[in-house]
Amino acid sequence: MKGLSGSLQVAVVYSSKKKARKVFDVACPGEIRADNGRPHDLLVEYDSDKTIAAVAKALARRFKVVLVEADAGAYSRLKKNRPDLVFNISEGFCGPNREAHIPIICEMLGLAYTGSDGLTLGICLDKSRAKETLGFHKIPTPDFIVCEDHKLQDCGNGLALPAVVKPLREGSSKGIGNDSIIFKRDQLKARVAEIIKKYHQPALVEEFLPGREFTVGVLGNAPDFEILPLIEINHNALPANANPIYGYEAKWVWDNPAKPLDILICPARVSPQLRARIYDLVVRALTVLRVRDWCRVDLRLSAAGRPKIIELNPLPGIAPDQRDNSALPAAARAAGYSYDDLILRVAQSAIKRQGLR
């Protein structure tokens, strides 16, 4: 369906915090339900009204825009509207493939959409699968193991401490706190058991890298990725005695719009050689995982100063307020993009990739 004056119609498909509260009560069997008790960080990945409105406003500069909540009714709404392009920012609500739901619906309906396909989103959400793929291609990533409930007694054997314990399939530092760095063996199993019980999924136990932490924003597609200015996570901005980890407290408690931390250094102050090594790893990772249109890649340095990829975020956070310290918009600003420019750049990338006019 064409928009006004021949422009494309774009459907912004999102997962709102308001809908997430309802869905977790009734529609996610075996996952996080009201009667199980809710983690304090349950909703951090989901879109705020402010973000949804900002994305729609940016796209409305060039397109006819409709809004579609990515709940169980999304299929029928998209089938009825048949937009020319789906601008996908949906995290999904239930299951290990939740981020793949909207791309798969789009493919079933023959609709063009922004971002990576369902397979890439599923692999990147499951941190172990992404790291296995990187390892096969000789792209350095921290050593890790996956701990499941039935293997709890053997968890951590063979992995040196300190280590970081996190949920296997979450983003936005969900399940990663100041206490997620484990220094003693007797603390490891307790933390793993807590993650499994609270988030109803396996735990990833990952080698802790003590060096500097970086994140890299990327736009476009292979072989012409646009690498945005490098961001360093400023651990010195964290409270005294806090562990050097960009976890839940660092993103959502200590750093807030009313009193933002100086947590993002952009552009990062690094040597040309280190920047080149980081960018090379990022491009290789994006290529082998077939990431499309946009992404954010997180890395840390080993004790020897060598960069390793922690994870890829092909559905990156895009909070519009500069005080929110959202990394991809911050990198885009450093590259000269306004927020609207960033959103339109992603849409244009998808339009070009799929041959839309």
C-alpha positions in Angstrom: 0.0 0.0 0.0 1.4 3.4 -1.0 1.4 6.3 1.4 0.4 9.8 0.7 1.6 11.4 -2.6 3.2 8.2 -3.7 5.5 7.9 -0.7 6.1 4.5 0.9 4.0 3.4 3.8 6.2 2.2 6.7 4.9 0.2 9.7 6.8 0.7 12.9 6.5 -2.6 14.7 7.5 -2.4 18.4 7.1 -4.1 21.7 5.9 -1.7 24.3 6.5 -1.8 28.1 2.7 -1.5 28.6 2.0 -4.6 26.5 4.9 -6.5 28.1 3.3 -6.1 31.5 0.1 -7.8 30.2 1.7 -10.4 28.1 3.9 -11.8 30.9 0.9 -12.4 33.0 -1.0 -14.6 30.5 0.9 -15.5 27.4 4.3 -16.8 28.3 3.9 -20.4 29.7 6.9 -21.6 31.6 8.6 -18.2 31.5 8.2 -15.2 33.8 4.7 -15.0 35.1 3.2 -12.8 37.8 2.8 -15.8 40.1 6.5 -16.7 39.8 7.6 -13.2 40.9 9.1 -10.7 38.5 12.7 -9.7 38.2 13.2 -6.0 38.9 14.7 -5.6 35.4 11.9 -7.4 33.6 10.8 -4.5 31.3 14.2 -2.8 30.5 14.4 -4.2 27.0 11.0 -3.0 25.9 10.2 0.2 24.1 9.1 3.3 26.0 6.3 5.5 24.6 9.0 8.2 24.0 11.1 5.9 21.8 8.2 4.7 19.8 7.0 8.2 19.2 10.5 9.4 18.2 11.0 6.7 15.7 7.5 7.4 14.1 8.2 11.1 14.0 11.5 10.6 12.3 10.1 8.3 9.6 7.1 10.6 9.1 9.4 13.2 7.6 9.6 11.0 4.4 7.0 8.2 4.8 3.4 7.5 5.7 3.7 5.8 9.1 1.5 3.3 10.9 2.2 1.8 14.3 1.8 -1.9 15.0 2.3 -3.6 18.4 4.3 -6.8 18.0 1.8 -8.9 20.0 -0.3 -11.9 18.8 -2.4 -9.6 16.6 0.6 -8.3 14.6 0.2 -10.9 11.8 -3.4 -10.0 11.0 -2.7 -6.2 11.2 0.3 -6.5 8.9 -1.6 -8.7 6.5 -4.4 -6.2 6.4 -2.3 -3.0 6.0 0.5 -4.6 3.8 3.0 -1.7 4.4 5.8 -1.2 1.9 8.3 -1.5 4.6 8.3 -2.8 8.2 10.6 -0.8 10.5 11.3 -3.5 13.1 12.3 -2.5 16.6 10.4 -5.4 18.3 12.2 -7.5 20.9 9.3 -10.0 21.1 7.8 -11.2 24.3 8.0 -15.0 24.7 10.4 -17.8 23.9 14.0 -18.2 22.8 13.2 -17.0 19.3 11.3 -13.9 20.4 13.4 -11.4 18.4 12.8 -13.5 15.3 9.0 -13.4 15.4 8.4 -10.2 13.4 11.0 -11.0 10.6 9.4 -14.4 10.2 5.9 -12.9 10.0 7.2 -10.5 7.4 8.7 -13.3 5.3 5.4 -15.2 5.5 3.5 -12.2 4.2 6.2 -11.2 1.7 6.9 -7.8 3.4 10.1 -6.0 3.3 11.6 -5.1 6.7 14.5 -3.4 8.3 17.3 -5.2 10.1 18.6 -8.7 10.2 16.6 -11.8 9.5 15.1 -14.1 12.1 18.0 -16.6 12.0 20.6 -13.9 12.7 18.5 -12.3 15.4 18.0 -15.7 17.0 21.7 -16.6 16.9 22.7 -13.2 18.3 20.1 -13.4 21.1 21.5 -16.8 22.2 24.9 -15.6 23.3 26.5 -19.1 23.2 25.4 -19.7 19.6 26.8 -16.4 18.5 30.1 -17.1 20.3 30.3 -20.6 18.8 30.0 -19.1 15.3 32.6 -16.4 16.1 35.0 -19.1 17.4 34.6 -21.2 14.4 35.7 -18.3 12.3 38.7 -17.5 14.5 37.1 -14.3 15.8 38.2 -13.9 19.4 35.5 -14.0 22.1 35.9 -14.7 25.9 35.9 -18.4 26.9 32.5 -19.5 28.2 30.3 -22.4 29.3 26.5 -22.7 29.4 25.0 -23.9 32.7 21.6 -25.6 32.8 19.6 -26.7 35.7 20.2 -30.4 35.3 24.0 -29.8 35.0 24.3 -27.4 37.9 26.8 -29.5 39.9 29.3 -29.5 37.0 28.9 -25.8 36.3 32.1 -23.8 36.1 34.5 -26.7 36.0 37.4 -25.9 33.7 36.7 -22.1 33.5 39.1 -19.8 35.3 37.8 -17.1 37.7 36.9 -14.3 37.8 33.9 -14.9 35.5 30.7 -13.1 34.6 27.4 -14.9 35.0 24.4 -13.7 32.9 21.2 -15.0 31.3 21.8 -16.7 28.0 19.1 -14.9 26.0 18.7 -11.3 27.2 19.9 -7.8 26.3 20.1 -4.3 27.8 22.2 -5.8 30.7 19.1 -7.6 31.9 20.3 -10.0 34.6 23.7 -8.5 34.7 24.4 -6.6 37.9 27.3 -5.3 40.0 27.4 -8.7 41.6 27.6 -10.6 38.3 31.4 -10.8 38.4 32.2 -14.0 40.4 35.6 -14.2 42.1 35.1 -17.3 44.3 34.2 -20.8 43.2 31.6 -21.3 46.0 29.7 -18.2 44.8 29.4 -19.4 41.2 26.8 -22.2 41.5 24.6 -20.0 43.7 24.6 -17.1 41.1 24.0 -19.6 38.2 21.0 -21.1 40.1 19.6 -17.6 40.8 19.8 -16.7 37.1 18.1 -20.0 36.0 15.3 -19.6 38.5 14.7 -15.9 37.9 14.9 -15.8 34.1 13.8 -19.3 33.3 16.7 -20.0 30.9 20.2 -21.3 31.1 23.0 -19.1 32.4 26.1 -18.1 30.5 29.3 -18.2 32.5 31.9 -16.1 30.6 35.6 -15.3 31.2 35.9 -11.8 32.7 38.2 -9.6 30.7 39.8 -6.9 32.9 40.7 -4.4 30.2 38.9 -1.4 28.7 35.3 -1.8 27.4 34.1 -0.5 24.1 30.9 -0.5 21.9 30.8 0.0 18.2 27.8 1.2 16.2 27.5 0.1 12.6 25.1 1.1 9.8 24.5 -0.3 6.4 25.4 -3.7 4.8 28.3 -5.7 3.7 30.7 -5.0 2.1 30.0 -1.3 2.7 29.4 -1.1 6.5 29.5 2.4 7.9 31.5 2.2 11.2 30.5 4.9 13.6 32.9 6.6 16.0 34.2 4.2 18.7 32.6 4.5 22.2 34.5 3.6 25.4 32.6 2.7 28.5 34.0 5.0 31.2 34.3 2.7 34.2 35.8 5.7 36.2 32.3 7.3 36.1 30.8 4.5 38.2 30.4 4.9 41.9 33.4 4.1 44.2 33.9 0.4 44.8 31.6 -0.6 41.9 32.8 -3.4 39.7 34.0 -2.3 36.2 31.0 -3.7 34.4 28.4 -2.0 32.3 25.5 -3.7 34.0 22.0 -3.0 35.1 22.9 -0.5 37.8 25.3 1.3 35.5 22.7 1.7 32.8 19.4 2.1 34.7 20.1 3.1 38.4 23.3 5.1 38.8 22.8 6.6 35.3 19.5 8.4 34.8 18.2 11.3 32.7 17.9 13.5 35.8 21.6 13.0 36.6 23.4 11.3 33.7 26.8 9.8 34.2 29.7 10.6 32.0 29.7 7.0 31.1 30.2 7.1 27.3 33.4 8.5 25.9 32.9 9.2 22.2 35.0 9.2 20.2 37.1 6.9 22.4 40.8 7.9 22.8 42.7 4.9 21.4 45.7 4.3 19.3 45.2 4.0 15.5 46.4 0.4 15.8 43.9 -0.6 18.4 41.0 1.1 16.6 41.9 -0.7 13.4 42.0 -4.1 15.3 38.6 -3.4 16.8 37.0 -2.3 13.6 38.5 -5.3 11.8 36.9 -7.7 14.4 33.6 -5.9 14.1 33.4 -6.1 10.3 34.4 -9.8 10.4 31.8 -10.6 13.0 29.0 -8.7 11.2 29.9 -10.5 8.0 29.9 -14.1 9.3 26.7 -13.5 11.2 25.0 -11.8 8.2 23.9 -8.7 10.2 22.0 -6.2 8.1 21.2 -2.4 8.2 22.3 -1.6 11.8 24.0 -3.2 14.9 25.9 -2.4 18.0 28.9 -4.6 18.9 30.3 -4.8 22.5 34.0 -5.6 23.1 36.5 -5.7 26.0 40.3 -5.9 26.1 42.1 -8.9 27.7 44.8 -8.4 30.3 47.2 -8.4 27.3 45.3 -5.6 25.7 43.7 -7.7 22.9 40.1 -7.0 21.9 37.5 -9.7 22.1 33.9 -9.5 21.1 31.4 -9.9 24.0 28.2 -9.9 21.9 26.4 -8.4 19.0 23.1 -6.4 19.3 21.4 -6.4 15.9 18.3 -4.8 17.5 20.2 -2.0 19.3 18.8 0.4 21.9 17.7 3.7 20.4 16.5 5.9 23.2 16.1 9.4 21.7 17.0 11.6 24.7 20.7 12.3 24.8 20.5 12.1 28.6 19.6 8.4 28.4 23.1 7.6 27.2 21.9 5.2 24.5 25.1 4.1 22.7 24.0 3.9 19.1 22.4 7.3 19.0 25.5 8.7 20.8 27.8 7.3 18.2 25.5 8.6 15.4 25.6 12.1 16.9 29.4 11.9 17.0 29.3 11.0 13.3 27.1 14.1 12.5 23.7 12.3 12.4 20.7 13.7 14.2 18.3 11.2 15.8 15.9 11.6 12.8 18.9 11.1 10.4 19.8 7.9 12.2 16.4 6.4 11.8 16.0 7.5 8.2 19.5 6.1 7.4 18.4 2.7 8.6 15.2 2.8 6.6 17.1 3.9 3.5 19.6 1.1 4.0 16.8 -1.5 4.0 15.0 0.2 1.0 18.2 0.0 -1.0 19.0 -3.5 0.0 15.6 -4.8 -1.0 15.3 -2.8 -4.2 12.3 -0.7 -3.2 11.6 2.5 -5.0 
